Amino acid sequence: MHILFITSTRLGDAILSTGLLDTLLRRYPQADFTIACGPVAAGLFAHMPRRVRTIEMVKQPWDRHWLELWRQCRGTKWDLCVDLRGSVVSYFLRAGRRHVMRGGRRPGRRITHIGNLLGLDPAPLPVVWTSAAERARAAGMLPDGPRWVALGPTANWDGKIWPAGRFVAVFRALREDDPSLRPVILYGPGQAERARAQAVLEQLPDALDTGGNLSVTQVAALLGRCTLFIGNDSGLMHLAAACGIPTLGLFGRSRASEYAPSGPWARVAMAPGPVGNAPMEGLSVAQVVASARALLRDR
């Protein structure tokens, strides 16, 4: 049995789709899977069971990337095609069954829309697949003893970023409660991401600097050893929630009603003001500290 799974170009959306993919893995134990996604999200599926291929869809002018996907998939008779991009490509492939998600943005949680595609209520929570080697490396980087707190001070645009000094103040307040806490600073590749994280790194000299050059699944292995994640609305936030650790997402200029982290111990702290357009500066240190303490207590 052959299944084609077309998911997002963006890391956060692709992570939210992994619960649906995990459901299909369990529902069809003899099936193999081909994943189509953007290059940023491709590494997420590196250790997925029964994945035979990942097709990286690099955006091209005039939407020619969809034509390229059709060319790469047309030679296979697909037993099932799941298309979360709402494309027409699925209808031009030989497929026994199709589940095509309506395109465009709409109110409500993204993960709920994904679950609804297969009539799943509640929607399955995201998962992450890591290798034994990655978990062993993570254990070496984050050894037993300290309780590691992951901080995600970056995002894909500056409007979603909480001031760096407040991340530092939150961590220091939490460490007053528990001196065994030690920070881990996570950020993506490139100089811009490094620059966004730099102020936090400078003010927390004992922090583990992950360097921004780890793969998605290497980061996931690190997150799996952490006590808590606190970070802006980002792919890292969704990855932490998928790892099943206590996750506190910080929202202001994005909608928690659509993109709140989805996990067994995932919560949000929201800046006051217009929903989806509230300045991140309005989110206080006291509010985030209180939310983090409650999350750790409830956990």
C-alpha positions, 0 to 999 in steps of 0.5 A: 500500500502506498500513501502520499502525504502532502504537508506544509512548507512551514515547520510549525504547520508540518509539526502540527500534521504529524499527529495525523501522519502517526494515525495513518501509520497505526491505521495502515501497518503495511503501508509505505509513505512518501512525504511532500513538504518544504525544505525547512520541514523536510528534516522533521521526517528523517526518522519516520517509520516506513517513510520511503521518500521525502519530496522537497517542494522548493517554491518556483515562479508560477507555482511550477513546484506543483507541476514538479510534484506531479511529475515525481508522483504520476508514475505511482498508483497511490492507494491514499493521498492526503493533501493538507495544502488544498492543491489540485495536484491530488486530483491529477494523480492516480489515487484510490482515495483522496482527502484534500484539505480546503486551502486558505486561512480560517478561524479555529485551531489549525490542528483541529482542521487537520484532524477534521480531514479524517473525522478525528475528534479530538485531533491527534497530538503531534509527535516527533521521531528521533534516532537512538544516536540523536538521543545519545548525543542529547544525553551528552549535551544535557547530562543528568543533574541539572534541570534544563529549561529551554528558551526560544527567544527568536521567531520568523519575524520580529513582531512575534518576539518578546524582549530578550531581557524578559526571557532572562528575568523569567529564567532568573525568577524560576531559578530562585525557586529551583537552583538546579535549573540551567538554561538551554538557548535554542534558535535556528540557522543563520546570522539573523537568528544568532543575532536575535538570541545573542542578548539572551546568551550574553545575560545568561553566561551559564546557558548551553548555546546550541549554536543554531546548526542542529537538525530539527530532530537533533533539537527534538532530542534535546527538548526531550531532556528538558524540564520546560520550554518557554518561547515565542510562537515559532516552529521550536515552540510546536516542536517542544509541545510535540516532544511532550514536555511542558511548553509555554508559548508566548503570543501577541501578534499572532493568534493563539486561537489558531496556533497555540502549541498542542501537547499534553502539557502545552499552555500559552501566555497572551499579551493584552490587547487586540487578539492577534495584534497585541504588542509583545511588550505588553506581556509582563515578566510576572505573567509569564513567571506565574504561567511557568510556575503553574505549568511546572506545578500541574505537571 
